[in-house]
């Protein structure tokens, strides 16, 4: 968020009265500290102080926007604080120079009895620092509020993602194919039928357990993937190969649940898998990404349903992460970033 959103009648009135009160406080401060008699010409003195405060607010706000754009706190806190102080110094010097010119050159007021430059500069800085600090605090609290709203939005979208994923896994085609395989195994190989039933149950149990979990460890995802791949082996038999190359820690890194299962499902959905034309699927786990790669053998009867790669990409965008898709003539590779490495 680059700007403080305060453009409304209510906020403009708040700005006007707060700057007016601050100008009155600065007049009182001048009377106490510099022992100036400002009550004899109160309207003129208040107007002069208000103009100074108003000008400082505008200048500080411009400085604030400029630094937020080119040197935010996220880049370097120390440099940002130094830049704030340098900007305030320049603003104070410019204002003192401008007002000195108006007072002494335009209105021809005598310099006798007027505060020295150092006193004016110190007074200007003590006046100016709280103004910029207020902008910083407003921005901080608005950023915190926005972060909370974005977090809740992300959670809702992740829950919607999990709900849609569950519906995708429970679609008639998946159930029909699974039950078809199961019914065949019951007569041919009861032991395998029992194993198939357990794998199918474990797959759905994993999906149902994900509702409160926006992220899971790679280790947990791979454990659940074993059951899914068992179902695929029973269904496609020797029509594909599947390998996992682990080059990094799988316990600490986290991803969005069911990412791997959905990408592998897409590979089967959009490609031919036969003993004559093997579908080769490989998962590579490195320190930055998980890659899901398969050879391209386009299927003419590919099911166009399901969640799809675009939806997965949008889910990772919620965490400011980019899914990398590499499509060559023979290979299709999707690189999934870790949400929390």
HUDAHU-V570930 format. One record per backbone hydrogen bond with DSSP energy under -1.0 kcal/mol. CO is the residue of the C=O (numbers start at 1). NH is the residue of the N-H. E is the energy in kcal/mol with one decimal. If there is no record, write none. Layout:
co=[CO	CO]
nh=[NH	NH]
e=[E	E]
This chain:
co=[4	6	8	9	10	11	12	13	14	15	16	17	18	19	20	21	22	23	24	25	26	27	28	29	30	30	36	39	41	42	43	44	45	46	47	48	49	50	51	52	53	54	55	56	57	58	59	60	61	62	63	64	65	66	67	72	72	76	77	78	79	80	81	82	83	84	85	86	87	88	89	90	91	92	93	94	95	96	97	98	99	100	101	101	102	103	111	116	117	118	119	120	121	122	123	124	125	128	129	130	131	132	133	134	135	136	137	138	139	140	141	142	143	144	145	146	147	148	149	150	151	152	153	154	155	156	157	158	159	160	161	162	163	164	165	166	168	171	172	173	174	175	176	177	178	179	180	181	182	184	185	189	190	191	192	193	194	195	196	197	198	199	200	201	202	203	204	205	207	210	216	217	218	219	220	221	222	224	225	226	227	228	229	230	231	232	233	236	239	241	243	245	250	253	254	255	256	258	259	260	261	262	263	264	265	266	270	277	279	281	282	283	284	285	289	290	291	292	293	294	297	308	309	310	311	312	313	316	316	317	324	326	330	331	332	333	334	335	336]
nh=[6	8	12	13	14	15	16	17	18	19	20	21	22	23	24	25	26	27	28	29	30	31	32	33	34	36	38	42	45	46	47	48	49	50	51	52	53	54	55	56	57	58	59	60	61	62	63	64	65	66	67	68	69	70	71	75	76	80	81	82	83	84	85	86	87	88	89	90	91	92	93	94	95	96	97	98	99	100	101	102	103	104	105	106	107	109	114	120	121	122	123	124	125	126	127	128	129	132	133	134	135	136	137	138	139	140	141	142	143	144	145	146	147	148	149	150	151	152	153	154	155	156	157	158	159	160	161	162	163	164	165	166	167	168	169	170	171	175	176	177	178	179	180	181	182	183	184	185	186	188	189	193	194	195	196	197	198	199	200	201	202	203	204	205	206	207	208	209	210	213	255	221	222	223	224	225	226	228	229	230	231	232	233	234	235	236	237	239	279	281	283	285	219	218	339	216	259	262	263	264	265	266	267	268	269	270	299	274	241	243	293	245	291	247	286	336	284	334	282	332	272	312	313	314	315	316	317	319	321	320	335	333	296	328	294	326	292	324	290]
e=[-1.4	-1.4	-2.4	-2.1	-2.1	-2.5	-2.4	-2.6	-2.5	-2.3	-1.9	-2.5	-2.2	-2.1	-2.1	-2.2	-2.1	-1.9	-2.3	-2.5	-2.2	-2.1	-2.2	-3.0	-1.5	-1.1	-1.0	-1.0	-2.5	-3.0	-2.2	-2.5	-2.6	-2.7	-2.4	-1.9	-2.6	-3.2	-2.6	-2.4	-2.4	-2.2	-2.6	-3.2	-2.4	-2.2	-2.4	-2.8	-2.4	-2.4	-2.6	-2.2	-1.5	-2.3	-2.7	-1.5	-1.2	-2.0	-2.3	-2.3	-2.5	-2.4	-2.3	-2.6	-2.7	-2.5	-2.2	-2.3	-2.3	-2.5	-2.6	-2.4	-2.5	-2.7	-2.3	-2.4	-2.9	-2.5	-1.8	-2.1	-2.7	-2.9	-2.0	-1.6	-2.9	-2.8	-2.0	-2.3	-2.8	-2.7	-2.5	-2.6	-2.5	-2.3	-1.4	-2.4	-2.7	-1.8	-2.3	-2.1	-1.8	-2.4	-2.5	-2.7	-2.5	-2.5	-2.6	-2.3	-2.5	-2.5	-2.2	-2.6	-2.7	-2.1	-2.3	-3.1	-2.3	-2.4	-2.5	-2.7	-2.4	-2.3	-2.4	-2.5	-2.4	-2.2	-2.5	-2.4	-2.3	-2.8	-2.5	-2.4	-2.2	-2.4	-2.5	-1.8	-1.1	-2.1	-3.1	-2.7	-2.5	-3.0	-2.2	-2.2	-2.5	-2.8	-1.7	-2.3	-2.0	-2.1	-2.5	-2.1	-2.1	-2.1	-3.0	-2.3	-2.0	-2.4	-2.7	-2.3	-2.6	-2.2	-2.0	-2.3	-2.1	-1.8	-2.6	-1.4	-1.2	-2.0	-2.5	-2.1	-2.6	-2.0	-2.1	-1.8	-1.3	-1.3	-2.9	-1.8	-1.8	-2.0	-2.3	-2.2	-1.8	-3.4	-1.8	-1.2	-2.0	-2.8	-2.7	-3.1	-2.5	-2.2	-2.7	-2.6	-1.4	-2.3	-2.1	-2.4	-2.4	-2.1	-1.7	-2.0	-2.3	-2.3	-1.7	-2.0	-2.3	-1.8	-2.9	-3.3	-3.0	-3.1	-2.4	-3.2	-2.4	-2.2	-2.8	-2.8	-3.1	-1.5	-2.5	-2.0	-1.8	-1.8	-1.5	-1.2	-2.2	-2.0	-3.4	-3.0	-2.7	-2.8	-2.2	-3.4	-2.6	-2.1	-2.1]
